[in-house]
Amino acid sequence: MASTNTSELIEALASEIGENLYIDIAKWHLYLSTAKLHTVVAEKVYPLLVEDTINEDRVVEVLRSISVKIGGGRREIPLIDLLPLQSQVHLVDILENFQREM
């Protein structure tokens, strides 16, 4: 991955995120790719990859900053509130793996 450019890295990261992370609503698992949130998440967490270490608190902070519109846009909920803990942990793992490969 060392020779790939930033947009290719973000696309690869978005793909990995979209296929592996989901939001949980009434026990329904909606993967981030289906919800069209994978690219937004990848773009927001990418700067964390160029830092020295992946910090779980910073990842949670980024997820808290991403608003998800519900009810036709009548409300917005932070993405962190829709992700189960398992997805949060998986995101940290994905980021750590990507960082090692960069």
Number of C-alpha atoms within 10 A of each C-alpha: 12 7 7 9 9 10 10 11 19 20 15 16 21 23 16 19 24 22 13 16 24 24 20 15 11 6 7 9 13 16 18 23 18 11 12 11 21 24 19 13 21 21 16 15 24 18 9 18 17 11 10 8 11 17 15 14 10 13 20 17 13 17 20 14 14 17 15 16 13 10 7 7 8 7 10 13 14 15 19 21 14 16 19 15 11 10 18 18 14 14 21 19 14 16 23 16 12 17 18 9 9 12
